[in-house]
Amino acid sequence: MAQQLLLNLGQGHWQTGFANVSMQRWETGQPPVQFVGSLPPAPALAADYQRWQQLYGALYGPQAYWQQPASPSTGEEASEKASEKTSEMAGEFEFETGGLTNVSHHDFETLSTTLKTGLNQWLNSKGFAFIERQIRTQLGPSESIRFMLTAQDKAVLRFPWRLWSLFEDYPQAELSVSLPSYGRAIKQQTGKQQTGKQQTGQNAGKAPGQVKILAVLGNDKGIDVETDRRLLSQLPTGQVTLLSQPSLAEFQQQLWDTPWDLLFFAGHSSSQGQGCLQVNRTESLTVGQLKYALRRAIANGLQLAVLNSCDGLQLAWDLTDLHLPQAIVMREPVSDAIAQQFLKAFLTAFSHGQSLYLSVREARERLYGQPGNYAAWLPVIVQNPAEVPPTWQSLRGVTTGEQFSSETVTDRERLGSRERLVGGRGQGAVGRTAVARPVIRVAAIALTILGLRWAGLLQGLELQAYDTLMKLRPIESPDSRIVVVTVDESDIQRQTSSERRGSLSDETLQQTLSILESYEPRVIALDLYRDFPALTPELAESLARPEMVGVCKSRDPVADKVGIRAAPEIPPEQVGFSDFIEETDGTLRRQLLTLTPDPVSPCVTPYGFAALVALQYLAGDNFQPEFTAQGDLKVGETVFPRLARRTGGLQRMDNRGNQVLLNYRVLPRPEQIAAHIPLQQLLVGQVNGEQVRDRIVFIGVTAPSGDYWATPYGVQGQNKTAGVFMQAQMTSQLVSAVLDGRTLIWVWPQWLESLSIVMAAMGGWLVWQGNPTRLFFLYILSAGGLVIIAWAVLLKGGWLPVVPVLLALGGGLVSGTVVSHPRQNARQNE
């Protein structure tokens, strides 16, 4: 299932910037998650693109250009105007060059590089960096992503956004554009939905399992539409109807009378002014003239329009108003050869089962190597976000789950002859086979479950079971050694924007640190990014104090190519990295203690922020860190064993660095880990100094604009936990393990977990023998006992493989049922 992202730039434009940018991510069966940001004005970027378009036209298009009239005509007037227009059309292109002369390919290539660099620098701006960081943090580079972009300004949507480096780092991602207003068209029942019924009327002519394609080959002046005809005719399971230079009446009749899955157009088109298609040499039609016929076709199931012609974005916008699900067009004029090369590659990938988005991406990338590599910039998907992109199979009306099976005569004869052995001379053969059969069945069940687990296919179920048992543990008390000073939205807004740098202004931060220092905490953990120097010597002095611990963010080649450095006044040995590790479902279950730093990263500390805070606190009790021969962190007598690549239910994880499983302190919500002090309450002196003395004091943002994380106690919206409380949980785990002996999460060795799965499969088969009427009762009783044991062991820190053991037990019980029934029948026959 492809991930879905919708980037909404809102109502801004190049000259004023985009003040309200939002990114929504959809997950299957879940409400969307949204991140907000902004983008500054970029008039230079817009000017560069306009210049690029002019150079492109001057190099790859004729000096003359065809411009569509305001009101398309028909009849004698149309013929007269059409002859004037065709006389202006030269060769394969239609483009306005703006009278440019003496243009070199070198200038064009240089401008193309400038355009790409300018876009990525713009997207690295401070207001947008958070959005990109969330994308790279939450989505792996191998995931399939449908990336939808929408904005009020159509000029922004025309820009080649695929130059964004994100699309280079995510090879399974492809971009589409859409207008901000969209909806679903009212659909009528089509022949594919009338299962078992005879097709009549509008559904007549739809062959079962075929994709119904209406191919319109328009004005072929200077272009080769026969190649398009040949490509379409070669489609597997494609039922193609060709209209060669049709009249308006012929085109409308086909749209009205017959249901279509895909509309294809090859010929001349333009988006100059009002978009139009030259369907023949005398008529140019707008979408408005075909409005009702197209609306009818969409209601009858039209899913996709492929306009393999020049400059089709305006046509796509017009089709969007009719709620067409998807269209594929060229954003600029395109040569005949490139258009056909793209069409061939797209149809080949799409008709062989590739998704629509990845088919377009593959076809685009095949255009690299064309002059200037510009060709790969041209194709664009115009997506209606309210609709799901079709697949070739869905257009055929075939679901991916359809399977057909039959029992052959040979199979039935073989089964019958085997059954006839029972009670006859072959009974001895059956008896010998009956001994080996349960061993084979049990081994097959155990090996299947072990294989599924090894491949990571059981990881989701195991993590859900683990989270459930974690939440069922008895409630613990908060950690009295930790206090969190919270910075909420009102604290941020109370400062003037001119004074504020980051979340807090220098003045507010200095006042906060001065008050805290007077209360003599043991550690002050500043969970705020400050990659700029202090403006006052007083603040610089406070940041350099020995009890201060600062934070930075590591550079990651995949998730974050930049990183964030720490405040320069904080000594390097008092800085920890803030990086968290999410599982594939986005939940935090591990803690990164140490990591080999990237030498070119702005954050080169080897210790995690929470780990460094805990070690600095424990140093006050004369505990010093060391590392065992195996590379495990050891503090006092407590060893923190690093995770192997396969640990418990985590079978396919990245175990770089020194990681441990995160044993959350059991509370109704993770943020209840420690006492909270609102920033304003601290600043006005409403805090008892004894509440802070000799404690760890975290300072962090709890405003909606801060970072929030999914935990076993909440994965959506307001149930997520602010990053500062996650740091407090991790610090509490380390300190409590050393000072209080609080257990860490441990697992069995892999060989012992595998043995338990095999034993469960065998035990299920042994328990079942002779009890066919007690299957459900036995399984529920056994499963309940295993869950209780797993819960009791988890209270001592042990994570048992409860899910694969339950599956193995159930498989053994079912295996016993299959084997025992023939045996009982044989006894009855005796």
C-alpha positions in Angstrom: 0.0 0.0 0.0 1.5 3.3 -1.1 2.0 6.1 1.5 0.0 9.2 0.7 1.3 12.7 1.3 -0.6 16.0 0.5 1.5 19.2 0.5 -0.8 22.2 0.5 0.9 25.5 -0.2 -2.2 27.5 0.5 -3.0 31.0 -1.0 0.5 32.4 -1.4 2.5 33.0 -4.5 6.1 33.5 -5.5 6.2 37.2 -4.7 4.8 37.1 -1.2 5.7 33.6 0.0 3.5 30.9 1.5 2.6 31.6 5.1 0.4 28.6 5.7 2.0 25.4 4.4 0.7 22.1 5.6 1.7 18.5 5.0 -0.8 15.7 5.6 0.1 12.0 5.7 -2.6 9.3 5.4 -2.2 5.8 6.8 -4.5 3.0 6.0 -7.6 3.1 8.2 -6.2 6.1 10.2 -7.1 9.8 10.3 -4.5 12.0 8.6 -1.5 13.4 10.5 -0.7 17.0 9.7 2.5 19.2 10.0 2.5 22.9 9.4 5.2 25.3 8.2 5.9 28.2 5.8 8.0 29.2 2.8 9.5 32.6 2.2 9.0 34.6 -1.1 11.0 33.3 -4.0 10.6 35.8 -6.9 14.1 34.9 -8.3 13.0 31.2 -8.5 9.9 32.2 -10.5 12.0 34.4 -12.8 14.5 31.6 -13.4 11.7 29.3 -14.4 10.2 31.8 -16.8 13.7 32.3 -18.3 14.1 28.5 -18.5 10.8 28.2 -20.4 12.0 30.9 -22.9 15.3 29.2 -23.4 13.7 25.8 -23.8 11.4 27.2 -26.5 14.3 28.9 -28.3 16.4 25.8 -28.3 13.8 23.0 -28.8 10.9 24.8 -30.5 10.4 27.0 -33.6 10.6 30.8 -33.6 6.9 30.9 -34.7 4.2 29.6 -32.4 0.6 28.8 -32.5 -1.8 30.7 -30.2 -5.3 29.5 -29.7 -8.1 32.1 -30.2 -10.3 33.2 -27.4 -13.4 31.6 -28.8 -13.0 28.4 -30.9 -15.0 28.4 -34.1 -16.5 25.9 -36.4 -17.7 25.9 -40.1 -16.3 28.2 -42.7 -15.0 30.7 -40.1 -13.1 27.9 -38.4 -11.6 26.6 -41.6 -10.4 30.1 -42.4 -8.8 30.6 -39.0 -7.5 27.0 -38.9 -5.6 27.5 -42.1 -4.0 30.7 -40.6 -3.0 28.8 -37.5 -1.6 25.8 -39.3 0.5 28.0 -41.5 2.1 29.3 -38.3 2.8 25.8 -36.9 6.4 24.7 -37.7 7.5 21.1 -37.3 6.9 19.3 -34.0 6.5 22.0 -31.4 4.2 24.8 -30.3 5.9 27.4 -28.1 6.3 31.1 -27.7 10.0 32.0 -27.6 9.7 35.6 -26.7 12.0 36.7 -29.6 15.1 35.3 -28.0 18.2 35.0 -30.2 21.8 33.8 -29.8 20.9 31.2 -27.1 23.4 28.5 -26.3 22.9 25.0 -24.9 25.5 25.9 -22.2 23.3 28.7 -21.0 20.3 26.4 -20.9 22.1 23.7 -19.0 23.5 26.3 -16.5 20.1 27.7 -15.9 18.7 24.2 -15.4 21.2 23.5 -12.7 20.5 26.9 -11.1 16.8 26.1 -11.1 17.4 22.8 -9.3 19.8 24.4 -6.7 17.5 27.3 -6.1 14.5 25.1 -5.4 16.3 22.9 -2.9 17.8 25.9 -1.1 14.3 27.4 -0.9 12.9 24.2 0.5 15.7 24.1 3.1 14.4 27.4 4.6 13.7 27.4 8.3 9.9 27.4 8.1 9.8 24.3 5.8 12.7 22.3 7.2 10.5 20.8 10.0 8.0 19.4 7.4 10.8 17.8 5.3 12.4 16.4 8.5 9.1 14.7 9.4 8.8 13.1 6.0 12.3 11.7 6.1 11.9 10.6 9.7 8.6 8.8 9.3 9.0 7.3 5.8 11.8 5.0 4.7 13.5 5.6 1.4 12.2 2.3 0.0 8.5 3.1 0.6 6.1 3.7 -2.3 4.8 7.3 -1.9 2.0 9.1 -3.7 3.1 12.7 -3.2 0.3 15.2 -4.0 0.9 19.0 -4.3 -1.8 21.6 -4.3 -1.8 25.4 -4.3 -4.1 28.3 -5.2 -1.5 29.7 -7.7 -1.5 27.6 -10.9 1.9 29.0 -11.8 3.4 27.4 -8.7 1.9 24.0 -9.7 3.5 24.3 -13.2 6.9 24.5 -11.7 9.0 21.2 -12.0 8.9 20.2 -8.4 10.5 16.8 -9.1 13.8 18.7 -8.9 13.4 18.5 -5.1 16.1 16.3 -3.8 13.5 14.3 -1.8 12.5 12.5 -5.0 16.1 11.5 -5.7 16.3 10.0 -2.2 13.0 8.2 -2.5 13.1 6.2 -5.7 9.5 4.9 -5.2 7.9 8.3 -4.9 6.2 10.3 -7.6 4.5 13.7 -7.6 1.1 14.8 -8.8 -0.5 18.2 -8.7 -4.1 19.3 -8.0 -6.1 22.4 -7.4 -7.2 23.0 -3.8 -10.9 22.4 -4.6 -11.8 18.9 -5.4 -14.6 16.4 -5.0 -16.0 13.0 -6.2 -18.2 12.8 -9.3 -21.5 10.9 -9.0 -20.8 7.4 -10.5 -23.3 5.2 -12.2 -23.2 1.5 -12.1 -21.0 0.1 -14.8 -20.9 -3.2 -16.5 -17.9 -4.3 -14.3 -20.1 -3.8 -11.3 -23.1 -5.7 -12.7 -21.8 -9.1 -11.8 -23.9 -11.9 -13.3 -26.2 -9.5 -15.2 -26.4 -9.0 -19.0 -25.0 -5.6 -20.1 -27.4 -3.4 -21.9 -27.6 0.3 -22.9 -24.7 2.3 -21.7 -22.7 -0.8 -20.7 -23.1 -2.6 -24.0 -19.8 -3.5 -25.7 -17.7 -3.8 -22.5 -15.9 -7.1 -22.8 -15.3 -8.8 -19.5 -11.8 -8.3 -18.2 -11.0 -5.7 -20.8 -9.9 -2.0 -20.4 -12.2 0.1 -22.6 -10.1 2.9 -24.3 -11.3 5.7 -26.4 -8.3 6.9 -28.5 -8.8 10.3 -30.3 -6.2 10.9 -33.0 -6.5 14.6 -33.7 -4.9 17.0 -36.1 -1.7 15.3 -37.3 -0.2 18.3 -39.0 3.6 17.8 -38.6 3.3 14.9 -36.1 3.0 11.1 -36.3 -0.1 9.8 -34.7 0.2 6.4 -36.3 2.9 5.4 -33.8 0.4 6.2 -31.0 -2.2 4.1 -32.8 0.2 1.1 -33.0 1.2 1.4 -29.3 -2.4 1.4 -28.2 -3.3 -1.6 -30.4 -0.6 -3.7 -28.7 -2.0 -3.3 -25.2 -2.8 -6.6 -23.4 -6.5 -6.8 -22.5 -7.1 -3.4 -24.0 -10.3 -2.8 -26.0 -9.4 0.2 -28.1 -11.8 2.4 -30.2 -10.0 4.8 -32.5 -11.4 8.1 -33.6 -9.3 9.6 -36.3 -9.8 13.4 -36.6 -13.4 13.2 -35.5 -15.9 16.0 -35.6 -17.4 17.5 -32.4 -20.6 15.5 -32.9 -18.7 12.2 -33.4 -16.6 12.8 -30.3 -19.6 13.7 -28.1 -21.6 10.7 -29.3 -18.8 8.3 -28.2 -18.6 9.9 -24.8 -22.3 9.8 -24.3 -23.2 6.4 -25.5 -20.3 4.1 -24.4 -18.7 3.7 -21.0 -14.9 4.2 -21.1 -12.1 3.5 -18.6 -9.4 5.5 -20.3 -9.4 8.5 -22.7 -6.4 9.0 -24.9 -5.6 12.0 -27.1 -2.8 12.5 -29.5 -2.4 15.6 -31.6 -2.0 19.3 -31.1 -3.2 21.1 -28.0 -2.5 24.4 -26.2 -2.9 26.0 -22.8 -2.4 29.5 -24.1 -5.5 31.3 -22.7 -8.3 28.7 -22.7 -7.1 25.1 -23.2 -8.2 23.4 -26.3 -7.7 20.2 -28.4 -7.3 20.2 -32.1 -9.5 17.2 -32.8 -9.2 17.7 -36.6 -7.7 20.3 -39.0 -10.7 22.6 -38.8 -12.0 22.3 -35.3 -10.4 23.2 -31.9 -12.5 22.0 -29.0 -12.4 23.2 -25.4 -13.3 21.1 -22.4 -16.3 23.5 -21.9 -17.7 22.4 -25.3 -17.4 18.7 -24.1 -18.5 19.5 -20.6 -21.7 17.4 -20.4 -20.4 14.6 -22.6 -17.3 14.3 -20.4 -19.4 14.5 -17.2 -21.4 11.6 -18.5 -18.3 9.7 -19.3 -16.9 10.2 -15.8 -20.1 9.2 -14.3 -20.0 6.0 -16.4 -16.5 5.1 -15.1 -13.9 7.2 -16.9 -10.9 7.0 -14.6 -7.9 8.4 -16.6 -7.2 10.8 -19.4 -3.8 10.7 -21.1 -3.2 13.8 -23.2 -0.1 13.0 -25.2 0.1 16.4 -26.6 1.7 19.8 -26.0 1.2 22.1 -23.0 -1.8 20.3 -21.5 -2.0 21.7 -17.9 -4.9 24.1 -18.6 -6.8 21.2 -20.1 -6.2 19.2 -17.0 -7.4 22.0 -14.8 -10.6 22.1 -16.8 -11.1 18.4 -16.5 -10.5 18.7 -12.7 -13.6 20.9 -12.5 -15.6 17.9 -13.8 -14.0 15.7 -11.0 -12.0 13.5 -13.4 -10.0 11.2 -11.1 -6.6 11.4 -12.9 -5.0 13.0 -16.0 -1.5 12.7 -17.4 -0.3 15.7 -19.4 2.8 17.5 -20.5 3.6 20.7 -18.6 5.4 22.2 -21.6 5.4 21.7 -25.3 6.9 18.4 -26.2 8.4 16.8 -29.3 6.6 14.0 -31.1 9.5 11.5 -30.5 9.6 12.2 -26.8 5.8 12.1 -26.4 5.8 8.6 -28.0 8.7 7.4 -26.0 7.0 8.4 -22.8 3.7 6.8 -23.9 5.3 3.5 -24.8 7.2 3.3 -21.4 4.1 4.3 -19.4 1.7 1.9 -21.1 4.2 -1.0 -20.8 4.7 -0.5 -17.1 1.1 0.3 -16.3 -0.5 -2.6 -18.3 1.9 -5.0 -16.6 0.7 -4.3 -13.1 2.8 -1.3 -12.0 1.0 1.4 -10.1 -0.1 4.6 -11.9 2.4 6.8 -10.1 5.4 4.4 -10.4 4.6 3.8 -14.1 4.7 7.6 -14.7 8.0 7.8 -12.8 9.6 4.9 -14.7 8.5 6.4 -18.0 9.8 9.8 -17.0 13.2 8.4 -16.0 13.5 6.6 -19.3 13.5 10.1 -20.9 16.8 11.0 -19.2 19.6 11.2 -21.7 17.4 13.2 -24.2 18.9 16.6 -25.1 19.4 18.6 -21.9 17.6 15.9 -19.9 14.7 18.4 -19.9 12.3 15.8 -21.2 12.0 14.1 -17.8 10.6 17.3 -16.4 7.6 17.4 -18.7 5.1 14.6 -17.8 2.9 15.4 -14.8 0.0 13.7 -13.1 -3.0 15.8 -12.3 -4.6 14.0 -9.4 -8.0 14.4 -7.8 -7.1 13.8 -4.1 -10.7 12.6 -3.5 -10.2 9.6 -5.8 -7.9 6.5 -5.7 -5.6 6.1 -8.7 -6.6 3.0 -10.7 -4.5 0.1 -11.6 -4.7 -1.8 -14.9 -6.3 -4.7 -13.0 -8.9 -2.4 -11.4 -9.7 -0.9 -14.9 -10.3 -4.5 -16.1 -12.6 -5.1 -13.2 -10.3 -7.8 -11.7 -9.6 -7.6 -8.0 -6.1 -8.7 -6.8 -7.7 -11.3 -4.5 -9.4 -13.2 -7.4 -8.1 -16.8 -7.5 -9.5 -19.9 -9.2 -8.8 -23.5 -8.3 -10.1 -26.8 -9.4 -9.6 -30.5 -8.5 -8.4 -32.5 -11.4 -9.6 -36.1 -12.1 -6.1 -37.3 -11.4 -6.2 -35.7 -7.9 -9.6 -37.2 -7.1 -8.4 -40.7 -8.3 -5.3 -40.5 -6.2 -7.2 -39.4 -3.2 -9.7 -42.2 -3.7 -7.1 -44.9 -4.1 -5.3 -43.7 -1.0 -8.6 -43.9 1.1 -9.3 -47.4 -0.3 -6.1 -48.6 1.4 -7.7 -48.1 4.8 -9.2 -51.5 6.0 -7.6 -53.4 3.1 -4.2 -54.8 2.3 -2.8 -51.3 2.2 -3.7 -50.6 5.8 -0.1 -51.3 6.8 1.1 -48.6 4.4 -1.4 -46.1 5.9 -0.3 -47.1 9.4 3.4 -46.5 8.6 2.5 -43.1 7.0 0.4 -42.1 10.0 3.5 -42.3 12.2 5.5 -39.9 10.0 2.6 -37.6 9.1 2.3 -35.7 12.5 6.1 -35.2 12.6 6.0 -33.7 9.1 2.9 -31.5 9.9 4.4 -30.2 13.2 7.7 -29.5 11.6 6.0 -27.7 8.7 4.0 -25.5 11.1 7.0 -24.6 13.2 9.2 -23.9 10.2 6.4 -21.7 8.6 6.0 -19.6 11.7 9.8 -19.3 12.2 10.1 -18.2 8.5 7.4 -15.7 8.8 9.0 -14.3 12.0 12.5 -14.2 10.4 11.1 -12.2 7.5 9.6 -9.7 9.9 6.0 -10.5 8.9 4.9 -11.1 12.5 6.6 -8.0 13.9 3.5 -5.9 13.7 1.4 -8.4 15.7 4.2 -9.0 18.2 4.6 -5.3 18.9 0.9 -4.8 19.4 0.8 -7.7 21.9 3.9 -6.2 23.6 2.3 -2.8 23.8 -0.9 -4.3 25.3 0.9 -6.2 28.0 3.1 -3.1 28.8 -0.1 -1.0 29.5 -1.5 -3.8 31.7 1.3 -3.5 34.2 0.6 -1.9 37.6 0.9 1.9 37.8 4.2 3.2 39.1 4.9 6.6 40.8 6.4 9.5 38.9 10.2 9.9 39.1 10.8 12.5 41.9 14.3 13.2 40.7 13.0 14.9 37.6 11.2 18.2 37.0 10.1 19.5 33.6 9.8 23.2 32.8 7.2 23.4 30.0 7.2 26.1 27.3 3.7 26.2 25.8 2.2 28.2 22.9 1.3 31.1 25.2 4.9 31.4 26.4 6.1 31.5 22.9 3.6 34.1 21.7 4.1 36.3 24.8 7.5 37.2 23.4 7.7 39.6 20.5 8.9 38.0 17.2 11.8 40.5 16.9 13.2 39.4 20.2 12.6 35.6 19.9 15.2 33.4 18.4 14.0 29.8 18.4 11.4 29.1 21.0 12.7 31.5 23.6 14.3 34.9 23.3 17.7 35.4 24.8 16.2 37.6 27.6 13.6 35.0 28.5 16.1 32.1 28.5 18.6 34.1 30.6 15.9 34.9 33.1 14.8 31.2 33.2 18.3 29.9 33.8 19.1 32.5 36.4 16.1 31.5 38.5 16.9 27.8 38.1 20.5 28.3 39.1 19.4 30.0 42.3 17.5 26.8 43.2 20.7 24.7 42.7 19.5 21.8 40.5 22.0 19.1 39.9 21.5 19.1 36.1 19.7 21.6 33.7 18.8 19.8 30.5 18.0 22.3 27.8 15.9 20.5 25.2 15.8 23.4 22.9 17.7 23.8 19.6 20.0 26.9 19.6 22.5 26.8 16.7 23.3 30.5 17.1 25.4 32.4 19.7 24.0 34.3 22.7 23.6 38.0 22.4 24.6 38.8 26.0 27.6 37.7 28.1 25.3 36.8 31.0 23.5 34.2 28.9 26.7 32.9 27.4 28.0 32.4 31.0 24.9 30.5 32.0 25.0 28.2 29.0 28.6 27.3 29.8 27.9 26.3 33.4 29.0 22.7 34.4 25.4 21.6 35.3 24.1 22.5 31.8 23.5 19.8 29.1 22.6 21.0 25.6 21.2 19.2 22.6 22.0 18.9 18.9 20.7 16.7 16.0 22.8 14.3 14.1 23.2 14.4 10.3 21.7 11.4 8.6 22.2 10.6 4.9 18.6 9.4 4.6 16.4 11.1 7.2 18.2 14.4 7.7 21.1 15.5 5.5 21.8 18.7 7.4 21.6 18.2 11.2 21.5 20.9 13.8 24.5 22.0 15.9 24.3 22.8 19.6 24.6 26.3 21.2 28.3 27.3 20.7 28.7 28.4 24.4 27.9 24.9 25.8 31.1 22.8 26.1 31.1 19.9 23.5 31.4 17.3 26.3 28.0 18.6 27.7 26.1 18.2 24.5 24.0 15.1 23.5 22.2 14.2 20.3 18.4 14.2 20.3 17.8 11.5 17.7 15.0 9.0 18.4 14.4 5.6 16.8 10.9 4.8 15.5 9.7 1.4 14.6 8.0 0.9 11.2 4.6 1.8 12.8 6.0 5.1 14.0 6.1 4.2 17.7 9.1 4.7 20.1 10.2 1.5 21.8 14.0 1.8 21.8 16.5 4.2 23.3 19.8 5.2 21.5 22.5 5.6 24.2 25.6 6.1 22.1 26.4 6.4 18.4 29.6 6.7 16.4 29.3 10.3 15.2 29.5 11.4 11.6 32.7 13.6 11.3 31.0 16.0 8.8 27.9 16.4 10.9 27.3 19.6 12.9 26.5 17.2 15.8 29.5 15.0 16.7 28.7 14.0 20.2 28.8 10.2 20.9 26.1 10.3 23.6 22.4 10.6 23.4 20.9 13.6 25.2 19.0 11.5 27.8 22.0 9.3 28.4 24.3 12.3 28.9 21.8 13.9 31.3 21.5 10.6 33.3 25.3 10.2 33.4 25.8 13.7 34.6 23.3 13.2 37.4 24.8 9.9 38.4 28.3 11.5 38.5 27.0 13.4 41.5 26.7 10.0 43.2 30.2 9.0 42.1 29.1 6.7 39.3 31.2 6.8 36.1 30.4 5.2 32.8 32.6 2.5 31.2 32.2 -0.1 28.4 32.5 -3.8 28.7 34.5 -6.0 26.3 31.3 -6.6 24.3 30.8 -2.8 23.9 28.0 -2.6 26.4 27.6 0.6 28.5 28.2 -0.1 32.2 27.4 2.3 35.1 28.3 1.0 38.5 27.1 -2.7 38.6 24.4 -2.1 36.0 25.1 -3.2 32.4 22.9 -2.0 29.6 23.3 -4.8 27.0 23.1 -3.5 23.4 20.4 -4.9 21.1 21.2 -7.5 18.5 19.8 -7.1 15.0 17.1 -9.7 16.0 15.8 -9.0 19.5 12.5 -10.5 20.6 9.7 -9.4 18.2 12.0 -6.9 16.4 13.4 -9.1 13.7 14.4 -6.7 11.0 15.8 -3.6 12.7 18.8 -1.3 12.3 20.8 -1.9 15.5 23.6 0.6 14.9 25.0 2.3 18.0 24.3 1.2 21.5 20.6 0.7 21.9 18.3 -0.7 24.7 14.6 -1.3 24.8 12.7 1.5 26.4 11.0 0.4 29.7 8.4 3.2 30.1 7.6 4.0 33.7 4.0 2.8 33.9 1.7 5.8 34.2 -1.7 6.7 32.7 0.2 9.0 30.3 4.0 9.2 29.6 4.1 12.9 30.3 3.2 12.2 34.0 6.8 10.9 34.4 7.7 14.0 36.5 6.3 17.2 38.0 5.6 20.0 35.6 6.4 23.7 36.1 4.9 26.1 33.5 7.4 28.6 32.4 5.3 31.6 33.4 4.9 30.2 36.9 8.7 29.9 37.2 9.3 33.4 35.9 6.9 35.1 38.4 8.4 33.2 41.3 5.6 30.8 42.1 7.9 27.9 42.6 9.2 26.3 45.8 13.0 26.0 45.5 13.0 22.6 47.2 11.0 21.3 44.3 14.1 21.9 42.1 17.1 21.5 44.4 19.5 18.7 43.5 17.1 17.4 40.7 17.3 17.1 36.9 15.4 20.0 35.4 14.3 19.6 31.7 13.3 22.7 29.7 11.4 21.9 26.6 8.5 22.9 24.3 5.0 21.4 24.8 3.3 23.7 22.2 1.6 22.1 19.2 4.4 23.3 17.0 6.9 21.1 19.0 7.9 17.5 18.3 5.4 14.8 19.4 6.0 11.1 19.3 3.8 7.9 19.3 4.2 5.6 22.2 2.5 2.4 23.3 0.2 4.6 25.3 -0.9 6.8 22.4 -0.1 7.0 18.7 -2.5 9.7 17.3 -3.0 13.4 17.7 -3.3 14.6 21.3 -2.4 11.1 22.6 1.2 11.6 21.3 3.9 12.6 23.8 6.0 15.8 23.6 9.7 15.2 22.9 10.8 16.7 26.3 8.8 14.1 28.2 10.3 11.3 26.1 13.7 12.5 27.1 12.6 12.5 30.7 11.3 8.9 30.3 14.6 7.8 28.9 16.7 9.6 31.5 14.5 8.1 34.2 15.0 4.6 32.9 18.8 4.9 33.1 18.9 6.6 36.5 16.3 4.2 38.0 18.2 1.1 36.7 21.4 2.2 38.4 20.1 3.7 41.7 16.9 1.7 42.3 17.6 -1.6 40.5 14.6 -1.1 38.3 14.5 -3.8 35.7 15.5 -3.3 32.0 13.6 -5.1 29.2 15.3 -8.4 28.3 14.5 -11.2 25.8 15.4 -14.8 25.4 18.2 -15.8 23.0 17.0 -16.5 19.5 17.6 -20.2 19.7 15.5 -20.5 22.9 12.7 -18.5 21.3 12.8 -20.8 18.3 12.8 -23.9 20.5 9.7 -22.6 22.4 7.9 -22.2 19.1 8.7 -25.8 18.0 7.6 -27.1 21.5 4.3 -25.2 21.3 3.5 -26.8 17.9 4.3 -30.2 19.2 2.5 -29.6 22.5 -0.6 -28.5 20.6 -0.7 -31.7 18.6 -0.1 -33.9 21.7 -2.8 -32.2 23.7 -5.3 -32.5 20.9 -5.2 -36.3 20.4 -8.6 -37.8 21.1 -10.4 -34.6 21.9 -12.0 -33.3 18.7 -15.0 -31.7 20.5 -12.8 -29.5 22.8 -10.8 -27.6 20.2 -12.1 -24.1 21.0 -12.1 -24.6 24.8 -8.6 -26.1 24.8 -7.1 -23.3 22.7 -8.7 -20.5 24.7 -7.6 -22.1 28.0 -4.1 -22.6 26.7 -3.8 -19.2 25.1 -5.1 -17.5 28.3 -2.5 -19.3 30.4 0.3 -18.3 28.0 -0.8 -14.6 28.0 -0.9 -14.6 31.8 2.6 -16.1 32.0 3.9 -13.6 29.5 2.4 -10.7 31.5 3.9 -12.0 34.7 7.3 -12.4 33.1 7.0 -8.8 31.7 6.6 -7.5 35.2 10.2 -8.8 35.7 11.3 -7.2 32.4 11.1 -10.3 30.2 9.5 -10.0 26.7 8.4 -13.5 25.7 7.5 -14.5 22.1 3.8 -14.8 22.9 2.4 -14.3 19.4 4.4 -16.9 17.5 4.0 -19.4 20.4 0.2 -18.9 20.2 0.2 -19.4 16.5 2.3 -22.5 16.8 0.0 -23.9 19.5 -3.0 -23.2 17.3 -1.3 -24.8 14.3 -0.5 -27.9 16.4 -4.1 -28.2 17.6 -5.5 -27.9 14.0 -2.9 -30.5 12.8 -4.1 -32.9 15.5 -7.7 -32.5 14.3 -6.8 -33.3 10.7 -4.8 -36.4 11.7 -7.2 -37.7 14.4 -10.4 -37.7 12.3 -9.2 -40.4 9.8 -8.0 -42.5 12.7 -11.3 -42.3 14.4 -13.2 -43.2 11.2 -10.9 -46.2 10.7 -11.8 -47.5 14.2 -15.5 -47.0 13.5 -15.1 -49.0 10.2 -13.5 -51.9 12.1 
